[in-house]
Amino acid sequence: MIGWWGAVGYGVLGAVIGVPAGFIISASRHLFD
């Protein structure tokens, strides 16, 4: 069973993965546009 800490962990993990990925995608769009 995933408790409150599991939800927090998933949120942090998603932010750590999602923020750099979004930055790279937007940067590459600027470069290749």
N, C-alpha and C positions, 0 to 999 in steps of 0.2 A: 504494500500500500504506500503510495506516494503521499507524504504529509506536506505540511507547510514549507519545510526546508527543501523538500524536493521541488516544489513549485518555484521557490526562490532560486534554487540552483539552475533549473531550466531557464528561468528568465535571464539570469546573469550569463549563462552559456549562449543563449540566443543573442543577447546584446553584444557579447564579445565576438561572435561569429558575424552577426548581421551588420554591425557598424563599419568595420573595415571592408566587408564585401560591398556594401552600398557606396562607400567612398571610392573604391577601385572601379566600380561600374560607372559612376558619374565622371570620374577622372578619365577613363578610357573613352567615354562618349565625347568628352571635350577634345581629346586628342585626335580621334578618328572622324570627327564630324566635318 
